[in-house]
Amino acid sequence: MTSEIIRSHWFTYSREENDLAQSQPRTISSYEEIPTGFLAAFPGADDGFPYTVIIPKGVVSSFQENVNPQMLCLYKDRLINLEAIEGEVQKSEYALSTVSSVEHGRVLLNSWLTIHSASRTKTFNFSSAVERVFLPIITALRAAASDAPAAEGTTIQEETAKLGYLWKHNIKYFNYAKQSLTPNSTIRASVYQEDIPLSKLNFFGKSVFSSYLSGHLALLTDRELIFIKESEEIRALNDTSYGGVFSYITLEMVKSIAFTDTNDKKVDCVANVSLMDGKHYQFQYSAASAMQLEEFKAACAQTFASASA
């Protein structure tokens, strides 16, 4: 069916130029909307047109740029990326079940999606204004990564009630955590590390500069490890450019998680997370200011005991 549509449809050069000159990513819903250059490489399917996003070439912001026009095609079991490089379309395929982690970042108007798998890592940059077109892809990548059955009777309201301590201390992270929960997921434990002061410069008794180790939050659910942090690990007190970076890691991909004590007076505990694909995460904690750290350690030890044995 797909091949017949490709053979019977005619395209013009002007159509191609108009399609790839769009400044923002957008979705398409039919073969007739596929830009000419991608048509021959577009993967067909007998179960309908896939959820497809076109990412045009161009500058996303002053800090981000997509060098080549691309397409993302989401199927039930895989995500296919088509990228036009020097006149040729290259194809990359991600089996949804092999994706080890997904990173979704947002800093003011700049957003990105990074997909980590055993074979490759790829980042897609876009404006936060069109973030909605990528959300179905992020949701699919997270949902396919775990085969854990849904917990009976679990509701978002019941789970967010477990984060009540965040609502009192940092409403931004409370909202971030609430947004990160998938339907029917269960929170086993969480730990919030508030900003840790690193250095301070005073001039005539007035603070003129302060640096902080940015705060972060970790959620352990029955499906994922979720890490939420600022875009900058170390920031100044007056830095307002920070934003949220969300890392979603399926539990099946976690090889081990170890908490190591240090002799540092400000950071006395480090969590090292190792994934099956070789990727590592590291988070620093202060026992004096980290909230629910011991409960989180105990939950991780119970959850990953068999994996680390």
NORVENWO-V515978 format. One record per backbone hydrogen bond with DSSP energy under -0.5 kcal/mol. NH is the residue of the N-H (numbers start at 1). CO is the residue of the C=O. Records with the same first field share a line. If there is no record, write none. Layout:
# NORVENWO-V515978
NH = CO / CO
This chain:
# NORVENWO-V515978
5 = 1
6 = 2
7 = 3
8 = 4
9 = 5
16 = 12
17 = 13
18 = 14
19 = 15
20 = 16
21 = 17
22 = 19
26 = 54
28 = 52
33 = 30
34 = 31
38 = 35
39 = 35 / 36
40 = 36
42 = 38 / 39
51 = 74
52 = 28 / 50
53 = 72
54 = 26
55 = 53 / 70
56 = 54
58 = 66
60 = 64
61 = 64
66 = 58
67 = 65
70 = 55
71 = 82
72 = 53
73 = 80
74 = 51 / 72
75 = 73 / 78
79 = 94
80 = 73
81 = 92
82 = 71 / 80
83 = 90
84 = 69
85 = 83 / 88
86 = 84
88 = 85
90 = 83 / 88
92 = 81
94 = 79
95 = 93
96 = 77
98 = 95
99 = 96
100 = 116
101 = 116
102 = 248
103 = 114
104 = 246
105 = 103 / 112
106 = 244
107 = 110
110 = 107
111 = 109 / 126
112 = 105
113 = 124
114 = 103
115 = 122
116 = 101 / 114
117 = 120
118 = 98
122 = 115
124 = 113
126 = 111
128 = 109
130 = 127
131 = 128
133 = 130
134 = 131
135 = 131
136 = 132
137 = 134
138 = 134
139 = 135
140 = 136
141 = 137
142 = 138
143 = 139
144 = 140
145 = 141
146 = 143
151 = 184
154 = 151
159 = 155
160 = 156
161 = 157
162 = 159
163 = 160
164 = 161
166 = 163
167 = 163
168 = 164
169 = 165
170 = 166
174 = 170
175 = 171
176 = 172
177 = 173
178 = 174
179 = 175
180 = 176
181 = 177 / 178
185 = 182
188 = 186 / 220
189 = 220
191 = 218
192 = 291
193 = 191 / 216
194 = 192 / 289
196 = 213
197 = 195
198 = 211
199 = 211
201 = 209
202 = 200
203 = 206
206 = 203
208 = 201
209 = 201
211 = 199
212 = 235
213 = 196
214 = 212 / 233
216 = 193
217 = 228
218 = 191
219 = 226
220 = 189
221 = 219 / 224
222 = 186
225 = 249
226 = 219 / 224
227 = 225 / 247
228 = 217
229 = 245
230 = 215
231 = 243
235 = 212
237 = 210
239 = 236
240 = 238
244 = 106
245 = 229
246 = 104
247 = 227 / 245
248 = 102 / 246
249 = 225 / 247
250 = 100
251 = 223
253 = 250
254 = 251
255 = 253 / 274
256 = 274
258 = 272
260 = 258 / 270
262 = 268
264 = 267
268 = 266 / 285
269 = 285
270 = 260
271 = 283
272 = 258 / 270
273 = 271 / 281
274 = 256 / 272
275 = 279
276 = 253
278 = 275
281 = 273
283 = 271
285 = 269
287 = 285
289 = 286
290 = 286
291 = 192
292 = 290
293 = 290
296 = 292
297 = 293
298 = 294
299 = 295
300 = 296
301 = 297
302 = 298
303 = 299
304 = 300
308 = 304
309 = 305
